[in-house]
């Protein structure tokens, strides 16, 4: 039974370097996950892959059934989750195609089902979220990338926004004043739900564009897709470097 799962985001609906050994359909008490679970071997190690936006990339960020995704992974015995996130770069260091391993997150989303502890409780449950990402897993990713001389930024605060629209320049200014370095639409409630279920969870974020007001003009899908190709290639190399150590 695999104890490591990879949740793929925009640009990573499948792992081309994954030798598939099976696919499984699961249903949770919260409904269906984004797609069937794909089991396979990555550099000889068993992993589970789940595309967050569905196999055909048809589920927008605010419609992802995050509770079902996390529940199904927990139910099949997963203990560690590596999340892949496409993000915009807010600060000057966050250039396109950079790989970032965030260590903090600020949640600007609303109306999403963001907790497992909202009904049928014997008592109110509060989960510590001081460090939203699993530091052990973060350090494993960082160490593996550095061993293979893969360039990364090892600390950043992720601004999680509602989507599916991109942000205004004024919103990005606000996020930077709040201390954020990158911005994306899928970081929450996924990270918090993983914490509530006791999963060791970390993110590999790919900067695919300069955030609104930080580049030379409007943000285009052509720009994002171009940077995704190069960025996801780096992500796959990092996954191949870190999976054996897990």
Secondary structure, DSSP 8 states (H G I E B T S, - for coil): ---EEEEE-TT-SS-TT-EEEEEE--EETTEE-SS-EEEEEETTEEEEEEETTTTTT-S-GGG--HHHHHHHHHHTT--EEEEEEEEEE-STT--TT-EE---EEEE---SS---S-SSS-SS------SS-S-HHHHHHHHHHHHHTT---B---EEEE---SS---HHHHHHHHHTT--EEESSSTTHHHHHHHTT-EEEEEEEEEEE-TTTSSS---HHHHHHHHHHHHHHHHHHHHHHHTT-
